[in-house]
Amino acid sequence: MPRTKQIEKQDILGAAAEVVRQKGEQALTVRNIAAQLGCSTQPLYYEFANIDQLRAELLPYVREHYLQFRCSNYKAFGRHFLNFARQEKELFRFVYLRRRNPGETLLDDVNCEETVRLLAKNLEMPAQTARAMHRQMQFRCYGLGAMLATCYCEMTQEEIERELTEFYCMILRHYKGITDDAQLQYWLERSRNLIQ
């Protein structure tokens, strides 16, 4: 009777993510992953032809397990992204601060089109304008995330909240042509709850 497989592909990817979390991408070797699992290297080679294939499958695994979140307000997207950079520095570096393969997107746009659609609806603006506004927010968050993940700066949760609010107010004023604080408060409220 054939032996049942005890270590699944998902177990290996989870262990690989843990190696990156603890020691950084440079420690991502078959031996280190096997040690994390407490097994020989054989199960890894059974599931993956080589470490490059494992790395390629690790990227979507990390995105799925660490970067998937449903948000009811726009600010929460930035908050989650920046907290990931602050709390999971090595995983952030693995996902965002590495050489890209041709055709691979720079920013993680898992829910980008849905977010743009909701922004356009709630802020009563054309999709093209909402997309441009969202892109500006992505650029700002990506830059801050890189600074947090590389220890260029440290930010508390309160500082992150304040930074997100200040920048969002600036781009909201720009893209909506807002000239007074009453208008700003109205549109801030409209973007607090992303209505389906």
C-alpha positions in Angstrom: 0.0 0.0 0.0 1.5 3.4 -1.0 2.4 5.8 1.8 0.1 8.8 2.2 1.5 12.2 1.5 2.0 14.0 4.9 3.3 17.3 3.7 1.1 19.3 1.3 2.1 22.1 -1.0 0.3 24.6 1.2 2.3 23.4 4.2 5.5 24.0 2.3 4.4 27.5 1.1 3.4 28.4 4.7 6.8 27.2 6.0 8.5 29.2 3.2 6.6 32.3 4.2 7.6 31.8 7.8 11.3 31.5 6.8 11.0 34.8 4.9 9.2 36.4 7.9 11.9 35.3 10.4 15.1 35.6 8.4 14.4 37.4 5.1 14.3 36.4 1.5 18.0 35.6 1.4 17.3 32.6 3.8 14.8 31.1 1.4 16.5 27.8 0.7 15.1 24.3 0.4 17.1 23.3 3.5 15.8 26.1 5.6 12.2 25.4 4.5 12.6 21.7 5.3 14.0 22.6 8.7 11.0 24.8 9.3 8.8 21.9 8.5 10.9 19.4 10.4 11.4 17.1 7.4 13.9 16.2 4.8 14.1 18.1 1.5 12.4 15.3 -0.4 8.8 16.5 0.1 9.8 19.9 -1.3 11.3 18.5 -4.5 8.2 16.3 -4.8 6.0 19.4 -5.0 8.4 21.9 -6.7 10.9 21.3 -9.4 13.3 23.8 -7.9 13.5 26.8 -5.6 12.6 29.2 -8.4 9.3 27.5 -8.9 8.7 27.6 -5.2 9.5 31.4 -5.1 7.1 32.0 -8.0 4.3 30.3 -6.1 5.1 31.9 -2.8 4.3 35.4 -4.1 0.6 34.7 -4.7 0.5 32.7 -1.5 1.8 35.6 0.5 -0.6 38.0 -1.3 -3.6 35.7 -0.6 -2.7 35.0 3.1 -1.4 38.4 4.1 -2.9 41.0 1.8 -6.5 40.0 1.2 -8.9 42.1 3.2 -12.4 43.5 2.8 -12.7 47.1 3.8 -15.9 49.1 4.4 -14.0 52.4 4.1 -11.3 53.8 1.8 -8.8 54.6 4.5 -8.8 51.0 5.7 -7.0 49.9 2.5 -4.1 52.2 3.2 -4.1 51.3 6.9 -3.9 47.5 6.2 -1.2 48.0 3.6 1.0 50.2 5.9 0.5 47.9 8.9 1.6 45.0 6.7 4.8 47.0 5.9 5.3 48.0 9.5 4.6 44.6 11.1 5.8 42.2 8.3 8.9 44.0 7.0 10.5 40.9 5.4 7.3 39.8 3.7 6.7 43.3 2.4 10.2 43.4 1.0 9.7 40.0 -0.6 6.4 41.1 -2.3 7.2 44.8 -3.1 10.9 45.5 -3.0 12.4 43.0 -5.4 13.2 42.7 -9.1 10.1 42.2 -11.1 9.5 39.6 -13.8 8.4 41.0 -17.2 4.7 41.7 -17.2 4.4 41.6 -13.4 2.5 44.5 -11.9 4.3 46.9 -9.6 1.5 47.4 -7.1 -0.8 44.8 -5.6 -4.1 45.6 -7.2 -6.1 42.6 -5.9 -9.3 44.7 -5.5 -8.2 47.8 -7.5 -11.0 47.9 -10.0 -13.7 47.3 -7.4 -12.2 50.0 -5.3 -12.2 52.4 -8.2 -15.8 51.5 -9.0 -16.9 52.2 -5.4 -14.9 55.5 -5.3 -16.4 56.7 -8.5 -19.9 55.8 -7.3 -19.6 57.3 -3.8 -17.7 60.4 -4.9 -19.8 60.9 -8.0 -16.8 61.1 -10.3 -15.9 59.5 -13.6 -14.1 56.1 -13.3 -11.0 57.6 -15.0 -10.8 60.3 -12.3 -11.4 57.8 -9.5 -8.6 55.6 -11.0 -6.2 58.5 -11.1 -7.0 59.5 -7.5 -6.6 55.9 -6.3 -3.3 55.6 -8.1 -2.0 58.7 -6.2 -3.1 57.1 -3.0 -1.3 53.8 -4.0 1.9 55.7 -4.8 1.9 57.4 -1.4 1.2 54.2 0.4 3.8 52.3 -1.5 6.4 55.0 -0.7 5.5 55.0 3.0 5.4 51.2 3.0 8.9 51.0 1.6 10.2 53.5 4.2 8.6 51.5 7.0 9.7 48.1 5.7 13.3 49.3 5.3 13.4 51.0 8.7 14.0 54.4 7.0 11.4 55.7 9.4 9.1 54.3 12.1 5.5 55.4 12.5 3.0 54.7 15.2 -0.6 53.7 14.4 -1.6 57.2 15.2 1.0 58.7 12.8 -0.2 56.3 10.1 -3.8 57.4 10.6 -2.8 61.1 10.5 -0.7 60.7 7.4 -3.4 58.8 5.5 -6.0 61.4 6.5 -3.9 64.4 5.5 -2.9 63.0 2.1 -6.4 61.8 1.4 -7.8 65.3 2.1 -5.2 66.8 -0.2 -6.1 64.5 -3.1 -9.8 64.7 -2.5 -9.6 68.5 -2.6 -7.7 68.3 -5.9 -9.8 65.7 -7.7 -13.1 67.0 -6.5 -12.2 70.7 -6.8 -13.1 71.3 -3.2 -12.7 74.9 -2.0 -14.2 74.9 1.5 -14.1 72.7 4.7 -17.9 72.0 4.6 -17.6 70.5 1.2 -14.5 68.5 2.3 -16.4 67.1 5.3 -19.3 66.1 3.1 -17.1 64.1 0.7 -15.0 62.6 3.5 -18.2 61.2 4.9 -19.2 59.8 1.5 -15.8 58.0 1.2 -16.0 56.6 4.8 -18.4 53.9 3.8 -17.9 52.3 0.5 -21.4 51.4 -0.5 -21.8 48.3 -2.6 
